[in-house]
Amino acid sequence: MEKIAVIAGTLVDTKMGGEFLEKKGLEVELYPVSENPIEQTKFQHLKDEIKENEIKKIVSKIKSKGIKKILVYCNSLSSAVDMKKISKEENISIITPMNAYEIIANNYNNIGVLAANNKGLSGIEKTIIENNNNCNVIGIGMLPIVLDVESKKEANKIIIDNSLDIALKFFEKNNVESIILGCTHFSYFSNEIKNYTNLNIIDPSEMMYNLLMKIK
């Protein structure tokens, strides 16, 4: 069976990415970059050369195992590091949430984004605008939500305690067509959040999987 390497920002979202692929019947190997969201946020603000070198070290380990496909299961990490550049330089296939947003961008003129931090939000907006410069992106970045997911707080409590129900009303009032869950941690409450809005909720995970499977 083909093995997929999963790189993500923390131990938790790396494990979430692995579990997502395992449910699809795939074999995975996990490569977290940081231990927790705070350390990952600090990593994302390092100089580009330092970040790229750290990711290349991980990619080197992956290649040494004979693995040919990588899923980067982290929005903000994908925003902070040029994964397309690394993919080309290291000659290995890398799929990230940004690949999904390149496709999604062309379907909307006004879209909302819930992100883990503003670094991730900026990267998502950049990807969308580069592929559809007529699309207006309205976003919110909230690291405390990620911390709540990592502590395994109950999903509906996360939504209420972080005023996401109010944030959804904000998006509705600004006439967004859909809301992107711009953090892979947010799959944790993707079903529950749909109970608080009639807006379409976009979780990029399935699209990332489909793109991964198209790679020969």
PyMOL commands that set and color helices and strands:
alter all, ss='L'
color gray80, all
select helices_A, chain A and resi 11-22+37-44+48-64+75-80+83-90+97-107+118-131+143-150+155-161+164-173+184-196+205-214
alter helices_A, ss='H'
color red, helices_A
select strands_A, chain A and resi 3-8+27-32+69-72+93-95+110-115+136-141+178-182+200-202
alter strands_A, ss='S'
color yellow, strands_A
deselect
rebuild
show_as cartoon
